[in-house]
Amino acid sequence: MKIPARYPAILVAVAVLTTSLIVLQTGAVGAAPKAVTTGTAAPAAVPPPAAPPAIQEPRGRVYLFRGALGPIFSLGMDKLTDRIKQAGFTASVDEFTICGIVADRAIREYRADPAPIILVGHSMGGLCSVLFAERLQEEKIPVSLIVAVDPAHATHQVPLNVERFINVFLSTSVLGGGDVTPKDGFKGHYASIDLAQHSEVTHINIDKMDTIHEQIVAKVKQVSAIAPNSEGEALPIRLVVPPDAPIELWDSGMPVFARPGYTLDSLATLYHVPRWSLIQLNKGIDGVPLIPGQRVVVPRHLVPPPVTAAAAPPAAPPQPTTRR
């Protein structure tokens, strides 16, 4: 397209006008603009905002296993697998019958790229998760977390390479009901949660319960954020959840020591745990005054430490008041 002849003249006029304005403002072409003084000091330069902390990608591989007739009775494991994937983790679900094959694959994946290993199994899949951990122990590979969901009675004891084991089960179940215990010398976190008194829970629906799924996903998220052996002394806990109590998957217990004025109720309030759990974990404690210095086992959840700008010493817990 041909440019009209008048356009260069217009551009020259604009350039001349712009140069004249600059001369009027600065006094000379090329001179620096004069600073405008207002009688006050110029404001200090504002530093740029700090860059947001880098977001840590979820780390960990989750291997889930169905029980016998899994495509019919253990489909809750498929739903849980999808939820774990949505949280950003690598997860797969398989039949317990190929447990050894998947374990060998996990060993190769760990050798190529070490990352926390999490195992979840329902029924015979729970048995598989422990056999899987035994296979990894032979290769000196740690297992960060196992959640057994009403595992089979034949399930072995928890091997020593497991850092965190949770058994949520029905002690009265014929199809499941595996009361899995840790081996001698186990140093990890252990919790046995018996739901036998919850009549609404069965071996067929326990793997499909949203409240259990939500808590398992939360624990998978915690695995990458908590360093092993960073939570102090780990005490094994065994609890039978009362029929009217919510289902809560604790990780282990911790010792606390009573101070003057402590009561069971004030301890339960201070540590956000139900009173019944303290009674079950500390035989003979109900109805007896606590003695200052007395050791009490309290159930706990392992949670990542809060991220703060500067580390500060932990504040002393508030003094509970004696009930009248």
N, C-alpha and C positions, 0 to 999 in steps of 0.2 A: 504494500500500500504506500502511495506517495505522501510524504509529510508536507502539509501546507507551508508555503514560504514564510508566512507571518510568525510561525512558532519560534524560530531562532531569535527574532526580535523581542518577543515576549519574554523568553528566558533571559536575555541580556538585561532587560529592564528589571526583572525580579532580582538578578544578581547585584545590580547597581544599588537598588533600594536596600537590600540586605546589608551591603557593605557600608552604606551611609548610616544605617541604624547602629551598627557596631562602632563606627567612629564616634558618633554622638555619645554612646554609652561609655566607651573606654578612653576616649581622648586621642587615640591613635590606632591605626590598624595594626594588629598583632600585639598590642599591649594587653597586659592582664587586666581583667575587670577589677574595678576598685571595690574594696570590701565595704559593705554597708555597715556603719557603726550605729548601735542603738543605745550605747551607754552601759551595756551589760556584756559580760563575758560570753563567748560562744559556748553552747552546750557541749559537754564531753561526748566523745564518740560512743555510741551504744554498741557493745560487742554483739556479734551475731549470735543467734540462739544456738545452744548446744545441740549437736547432732543427736537424734534419738538413738537409744541403745540398740545394738544389732539384735535382730530377732533370731533366736536360736531355732534352727530347724528341728522338728521332732526326731529323736534318735531312738531306734529300736526296731526289732523285727518281732512280730507277734505270730505265733503258730497256734492255731486252734484246731481242736479235734472233736468230732462227733462221737456219740456212743454207738452201740449196736443198733442196726437198722436206722442209722443216722439220717438218711434222706426222708425218713418218716417221723422219727421221734426226737431228733436232735436239731431241728431246723433253727432253733434259737441261736445256735452257734453261727449260722449263716448271717442272721440279723446282727449279731454282735460284731462279726467280722466287718460288715459294712460300716457300722458306727465307728469302729477303730480306724478304718481307712479314711473316713470323713474327718477324723481328728488329725490326719496327716501322716499316719504310720503305715509301714509296709506290713500287710497282714494276709494270711492265707488260712483256709479251712480245709481239712481233709478227714478221711475216715481213719479210725484208730488202727485199722488193719494194715496201713502202710506207715505206721509210726517210725519204724527203723529207717525206711527210705527217706522220709522227711528229715529225720535227725541227721542222717549223713549229708543231706543237702545243706542243712543248717550249719554243719561243721565247715563245709566248703565256703559258704557265704561268710561265715565269721572269720575264717582265715584270710579271705580276700579283703574284707572290710569289717573289722571288729565293731560291733554295736550291741547294745543290751539285748538280751534274749528274754522274751516273755512267752509263757506257755499257759494256755487255758483249755481245759477239757471237761466234757460232760460225760458222766457215767463211765463206760469203758475208755472214753477219751481222757478222763481224769487219771485212770491207771496209765494210759499212754504217756501223759505229761510227765509222770514220775520216771517211767522207763526211759523217756527221752532225756531227762536230766541225768540219769545214770550213765547213759551213753556219752553225754557231754563231759561228765566227770572223768571218764576214761581219757579224754583228750585235754583235760585240765582247762576246760572252758566253763566260766561261771554262768549261772542262770539268775537273772535279776528278779524275776517274779514268776510264781506259779499260782494260778487260781484253779482249784479243783472244785467242780460243781457236781455235788452228789456222786462222787466217784465210786467205782465198784469195790466190793469188800476185799477183793484180792490185791488192791493197790499197795505197793511196797512203802516202806518208810521213806521220809524225805532225805535225799542225799545231802552231803555236807557242802556241795558247791552251790546250793540254792541260797540266795540272799534274803528271800522273802516268800513265805508260803502261807496261803489262805485256803482253808478247807471250809466251804459252805455246803452243808449236807443235812440229810435226814437220817438220824440214827435208827429209825424204825423202818427204813426203806429196805425192801428185798432186792429190788433192781439196782439200787445204789447203796447208800448207807455206809460207805467206807470211812471209818474213823482213822484217818491217816495221822501218824505220829512221826516226829523227827527222829533221826538216828542219834545215838549217843555221840556227844561232842558237837552237836549242831549249834552254831553260833548266830544264825540269822534270825529274822523276825518270823514268828509263827503265831497263827491264830486259827482256832477251831471254833466254827460258828454252827451250832446245831439248831435246826429249824423244826425239829420233830413236833414241837407244841403248836406250830402254825398249821392248822388243819387245811388252810387254803393252799398250801404248798405241797406239790407232789413231785415225784421223780420225773413225770412227763412234762410238767410246766415250769420247773425251777430254772431251766436253761432259757426260758423265754420271758422272764420277769424284768420289766423295765428298771425297777429299783436296783436290781442286781447288775444289770447292764451298765447303768449310769455310774455305779461305783467302780466297776471294773475298768471302764474307760478312764475315769479319773485317776485310778492307780497306774494305768499304763502311761498316762501323761506325766506322772510324778517320777517314773523310773529314771528318765534322763536328767532330772533336776536334783536328785538326791544322791550324794556320794555314799558308797557303801560304808558301813560302820561309822556314820557321822551323827547318829542319833542317840549316842550313849548306850547304856546297858539295855539289851533286848530281852524281855522276859516273855516266855511262852504263855499264852492265855487260852483257856477253854471255857466257852460260854454256851449255855442253853437259853435261847431267846424266849422270854415269856410270850404267851399267845397274843397279848394286847400291846406288845412293844414293837416299835419299828425295826426293820431288818437293817442292821448296820455292820459293815465289814471292817472291823478294826484290823490293824496290822500286827500288833503285839501289845505287850504291857510295858510299863515303866515304873520304877520305884519312886515314891515320894515319901517324905517324912513329915509326920504331923507336927504342927506348931501349937503352942498354947491357944486354946479356944477352938481348935478344929473339931468338926463333927462330920459324920457321914454325909449329912445334907450339905454342909458348906464345902466339903471336898467335891461332891458331885457337881455343885454349882461352879466352883472354881475351875474345874477341868472339863466342864461341859460333857459329862457322862451320866448315864442313868444310875440311880442309887442301887438298883438290883445288880448291876454289873460289879459294883464294889463288894457287895455281899457275897456274890458267887466266887470272886477271885480272892477274897480274904476271909477264910473260914473262921467263924466265931466272932466276927467283928460287929455283927448286928446287935444293937441294944447294949453295947459295952462302951463306956467313954474311951475316947482315944487318948493315949498317953503321949505327951510331947516327945518327939524323936521316934515314935513308932513308925515302922516301915509299912507302907500300904501300896499294893499293886493297883495301878490305874490303867485301863485300856487306852490306847492312843492310835491316832492316824499319823502316818509319816507324810509330812507335807514339805514342799520346798521352802527354804528360808526366805523371808521377805527381802526384796531388792531395795536397798537404801543408798543414799548418796554417800554416807559415811557410816562406818560401823560404830554402833554405840553399845555400851554394856547393857545387858538385859535388866529390866526393872524387876525389883522384887515383887512376888505375887502379893495381891492385897490380903490383909489379915481378915479371915472370916470371923464373924461375930458369933458368940455362943447363943444358941437358941434358948429361949425361956419358955 
